[in-house]
Amino acid sequence: MRWKDRLKNLVIGEPINPFNPQVLRHVSLVALLAWIALGADGLSSSCYGPEEAFIALGANTPLALYVALATAITVFVISIGYNQVIELFPSGGGGYKVATQLLGSWVGVVSGAALLVDYALTITVSVASGADAFFSMLPAAFYPYRLAAEVGLLVFLMVLNLRGMKESIRFLLPIFLGFVILHFGLIVYGILAHRKGLLAIIPDTVIRTRELASVMGWLPVLALTLHAYSLGGGTYTGLEAVSNNVNRLSEPRVSTGKWTMFYMAVSLSFTAGGFILLYLLWNVKPAVGETLNAVVFRAILGDSPLAQGVLLLTLLLEAGLLFVAANTGFLAGPSVLANMAMDGWLPNRFRHLSSRLVIQNGVILFGISALLLLIWSGGRVSLLVILYSINVFVTFTLSLLGLSVYWAKHRGQASPHWKMRLGFSVFACLVTAGILGVTLYSKFWSGGWLTIILTCVVVGVCCLIRRHYFKINRKLAVLDVQLKLPVMAEKAVAAPTDPLAPTAVIFVGKSFGVGMHTLLSVTRLFPRYFHNFVFLGFGTVDVKSFSGERALHRMREEEHRMLRYFVDYCHQYGMAAESACEFGTDTVPGLVHLAEQVCERFPNSIFFASKLVFKNDNWITRLLHNETPNTLQRQLHLLGRELVILPMRI
């Protein structure tokens, strides 16, 4: 093994065989692990969402009880809505697929673009806020090194996710569980320690609300409450991650997804609502350089050395959970990227898996995007949170609107409870649309405009890519019809191959037309020279084919059918022919391995492949279309073999 391969295996691990029947079970997640992997984003938002809502009330803190109840209820409303998404789309895709299939592809690309920007910002804001929390516990002399530490942590998380999903979860598991156990305990202890105040909180809130209404009026009181509730919208981020990654869950996926959503809803509603309730019970006031959580936990624990140690551990776990939340972007973001690539909105390379069955290109893209955002913003959380808090509600609103349209169109057909589901979907859509409107209005000039511009730029790029692929695929479809020459139903007697005779080895891709163009060009350029024709194919295991054993089997059957067609075509014209294929995640190494085997049997062989040629060839077309023929030519040249690339103008 070369030193490069040894280093690669050391960093991202040994390759995994996708056809091993135990692999799907190994890489899929049970509900508990999915809660840890995908729920950290939502749970970590309870560290800053409730605080923002409480501070927005100003001196009118009695209204916080309404905000706490509304926050807890909203978490369950959105979660139940996404349970319907999991039922209708058990193959994953979440908000993007809901909007695409229920509202149209153009609405879907808006939802997908919003998710892509949101997940990049999830990584950035989580790393930046976690670093802020950590460096706030260190002497001021260390603060200038904060940005460098954030960059190093981001790169570390990217490499960790290249090793696989379960590997990253195992590393981050103690932080997540430590946060849940310690914070749940502190919330319960803090409420019980103020149980007398808890009994009086409801009548006190009603009395204080009436007093405020008599001074301000009922409408301003309602507006202030809704404003604070909306500004705490960051609390709900991350709830969509499960529906985006249902295909990564263990069987039965729908049931596992619903249990994961239940764990997320209970944990998030308890922590978010519990924090606001603690702020109210302990009469917390904002302090310079400290979060409200730090202030309230200090009040609950006291000033003893043991209490200070527990407080330090609590804040460390909060910082650690924010780092875990950044991992959600690396897990969920590439899945959205792959689903959009399968629909032609993004380059095909983003649907490919690495040898570790990870969407490697997606992980790298999100890592680089987050790195650029981090450097551009200087790690300023106040700016990043504004950018981060808008797009998630765009996806929420479009998803719930899609569900409303679905139940309205399929009333009485899809479910006997369609009326209840329709009413719930409409109500949830109105809630999320209201939060989106208030957030846009209040944060537009504070940086929200930049999020809109970024999302529009992503949508524009996706549209250009889709237009290019549509034109190319339409021309290839016409070519397939024109060049897929008929093969007799009765199989002709196969001519025997001669290992020592001249042999044309043809690499066949996914298009009949391109493969036939190669074969016809070879016979035209070298008439009656080649005695043998060998067709080589490679079945690439990507996100689509790795969705289950049935999809893998279908992919293998399609590849065998493609090669069998070319062999039968040659046989009916008296030409000796055979085929061979391999399956895996790395196309070029697999084809090179096949080529070496062919050379051993047919030493007098020449390789042929076709390559699409564009009138205006540039780096964009090279990005959108793989360079497999060129790479193969270099690899075979190193082996002392010739590969003739036949240009095919499109």
Buried (B, 14 or more C-beta within 10 A) or exposed (E): EEEEEEEBBEEBBEBBBBBEEEBBEEBBBEBBBBBBBBBBBBBBBBBBBBBBBBBBBEEBBBBBBBBBBBBBEBBBBBBBBBBBBBBBBBEBBBBBBBBBBBBEBEBBBBBBBBBBBBBBBBBBBBBBBBBBBBBBEEEEEEEEEBBEBBBEBBEEBBBBBBBBBBBBBEBBBEBBEBBBEBBBEBBEEBBEBBEEBBEEBEEBBEEBBEEBBEEBEEEEBBEBBBBBBBBBBBBBBBBBBBBBBBBBBBEEBBEBBBBBBBBBBBBBBBBBBBBBBBBBBBEBEEEEEEBBBBBBBBBBBEEEEEBEEBBEEBBBBBBBBBBBBBBBBBBBBBBBBBBBBBBBBBBBBBBBBBBBBBBBBBBBBBBEBBBEBBEEBEBBBEBBBBBBBBBBBBBBBBBBBBBBBBBEEEEEEBBEEBEEBBEBBBEBBBBBBBBBEBBBEBBBEEBBBBBBEBBEEBBEEBBEBBEBBEEBEEEBEEBBEEBBEEBEEEEBEBBEBEEEBBBBBBBBBEBBBBBBBBBEBBBEEBEEEBBBBBBBBBBBBBBBBBBBEEBBEEBBEEBBEBBEBBBBBBBBEEBBBBBBBBBBBBBBBBBBBBBEEBBEBBEBBBBBBBBBEBEEEEEBBEEBBBEBBBBBBEBBEEEEBEBBBBEBEB
